[in-house]
Amino acid sequence: MQPIKFFAIVLVLVLGVCTIAVADQTSPYLPDPQLTPGSVFADVSQQEICQPGYTKSVRAVSSEEKQQVYREYGISNRRPREYTIDHLIPLELGGSNEIRNLWPEPNQGPNNAHDKDELENVLHEQVCAGNIPLEQAQQEIQSNWTSAYQQYVARQ
């Protein structure tokens, strides 16, 4: 009877380790602060980011840079459209195109790219309306965008 119990425990442990490894590789719902601390364009102003066409004028992330982000996050196998290489601090809030502001954001599941886009739009509107300072919006999305989502989007 003992060997059977031992086998069951080992099987559970092996399966648990495999599950953890898969979850770590495929679920960066929040960016790793060591890899993606966030960065903004120096001296960007509220007036600049609120101009129509601003993000189009500053967006510049190459395919090579996107591949580098995937490598830094250890993502080697992914399905098409599984992730979006996203700016932690979005361009529309003055975020830069530097690698340290980019991360692979999931397009599905909880806290996905679509949720973050919704938050970015709300914060941009609030900043441009003068309801919150640009620096505050940048800090809130940089520190934990899912908490900011709960505060600004989910409660509406």
KATABEL-V729830 format. One record per helix or strand of 2 or more residues. SS is the DSSP state (alpha for helix, beta for strand). FROM is the first residue (numbers start at 0). TO is the last residue. Records with the same first field share a line. If there is no record, write none. Layout:
BEGIN
SS->FROM-TO, FROM-TO
END
This chain:
BEGIN
alpha->1-25, 45-48, 53-57, 62-71, 90-92, 98-100, 112-127, 133-153
beta->82-86, 101-105
END
